[in-house]
Amino acid sequence: MTIVLSALLGSTITWGIQKVIQNNSTEGGDFSIYEFNRRSGFKFIKPLQFIESKIEYPDFLNLKQQLEETIDSLESAGVLGSASVYLRDFEQAGWIHVNPKNQFHPGSLMKIGTLYDVLLQAERDTSLLHKKLIFQPGKEKIPTQSFGTKSIKPNTEYSIYELLNYMIAHSDNNATSVLHSVVNYANYLQIFNELNIPRPNASSAQYTLKASEISNFFKVLYNSTLLSPEMSEKAFEILIRCDFKKGMSAGLPSSVTLAHKFGEYGYPNSDHELHEMGIMYLKDKPYLLTIMTKGKDVKNLGPTIALLTKKTSQYLLKSVSKK
C-alpha cells in the first residue's frame, strides 16, 4: 500500500507528507483525516496540489496557546482589535490556526493572484516578461497606501517583469494598475477556484478571507504545483525582494531568508487591517506563516505582526535545536 501511494503522489509532495502517510498506512490508519487538493480543467488527470491533515499538529499546540494569550493580551490593552495566525511546517505537513473563524479583507495579498496569472501566461509565451508597457494615469481609482516605498513614474516604459517587481516588492498600486491590461480575469478567477480560495466578488468591501484560505497561495508555490518549477523560483525571487520591514522582518533574525507579501485595507475613521504572509527558512527548514490583524491604529499592527512572528520563530528554532 505504501509503495502504491508513493508512486501515486510522486514528487509533488514533501518528504514529511510522505512520511505521515506511510506511518498512517503502516498502522492501518484512516486516510479520511487528510484532504487532497487537486487541480481541475484536465480531461484524464487531476494533478495533486497539496495534502492537508484535518487535525492540527500536536507539536505546535503549546505555541498556539502562547499566541492566543498574546493576542488576548493585546486586545485587552486596546492595541489590537482582532488577529488570526496560520502556521504550516512543509516538511511535517503540520499546521495550527489561531482564531480560525476570523475573516479579513486581504488587501494587497490579492496581488499574488495577479503575479500567478502573469507567470502562467509567461510559461506559454516566453517573451511576455520582456514586453514593455507605459504607465499612463487614467480614470481608474488607485487606492492610497499607508506603507509604500517605490512607485513607477507616469509616461514611463517598463517591462512586465519590472512591473511585477514593483507590484510585489514595493506593493506599488500603480504597477498593479498597468498589469491589469495583461491579466486574463477569467483565468485569474480560476486560480482561486483551483486553490479553494473564495473568489473575489463585485463588492470588494465585503470580500473577506480566513488566514488558512489565503495561505493556499503559498502552499502551491513551495510545492510548485500551480506554476512550473522555473516560474515558481522566479516568483520566490520577486517575493524575497519585498521591502516591507515593519512586520515579519522585524520579528526575525536578519540571517533568515523570507519570501513574503503584506496587504493592508481600511478607510478613514474606521478600523484598519494589516496582514503579512511569508515562507521563512529557519535553519533551512521552510515554514509558512500568515498573520492577519485589525485595529483602530495602523501604527500598532506592524509591531503586532513582528511580535507574533518573533514568538513563533523562537518556538520553532528551539524545536529544531532539540531534534
Secondary structure as GFF3:
##gff-version 3
##sequence-region A 1 323
A	DSSP	alpha_helix	2	9	.	.	.	ID=ss1
A	DSSP	three_ten_helix	10	12	.	.	.	ID=ss2
A	DSSP	alpha_helix	15	26	.	.	.	ID=ss3
A	DSSP	three_ten_helix	31	33	.	.	.	ID=ss4
A	DSSP	beta_strand	34	38	.	.	.	ID=ss5
A	DSSP	beta_strand	48	53	.	.	.	ID=ss6
A	DSSP	three_ten_helix	58	60	.	.	.	ID=ss7
A	DSSP	alpha_helix	61	76	.	.	.	ID=ss8
A	DSSP	beta_strand	82	89	.	.	.	ID=ss9
A	DSSP	beta_strand	94	98	.	.	.	ID=ss10
A	DSSP	three_ten_helix	107	110	.	.	.	ID=ss11
A	DSSP	alpha_helix	111	124	.	.	.	ID=ss12
A	DSSP	three_ten_helix	128	130	.	.	.	ID=ss13
A	DSSP	beta_strand	132	134	.	.	.	ID=ss14
A	DSSP	beta_strand	157	159	.	.	.	ID=ss15
A	DSSP	alpha_helix	160	169	.	.	.	ID=ss16
A	DSSP	alpha_helix	173	179	.	.	.	ID=ss17
A	DSSP	alpha_helix	185	194	.	.	.	ID=ss18
A	DSSP	three_ten_helix	204	206	.	.	.	ID=ss19
A	DSSP	alpha_helix	211	214	.	.	.	ID=ss20
A	DSSP	alpha_helix	216	223	.	.	.	ID=ss21
A	DSSP	alpha_helix	229	240	.	.	.	ID=ss22
A	DSSP	three_ten_helix	248	251	.	.	.	ID=ss23
A	DSSP	beta_strand	257	266	.	.	.	ID=ss24
A	DSSP	beta_strand	272	282	.	.	.	ID=ss25
A	DSSP	beta_strand	285	295	.	.	.	ID=ss26
A	DSSP	three_ten_helix	298	300	.	.	.	ID=ss27
A	DSSP	alpha_helix	301	322	.	.	.	ID=ss28
###
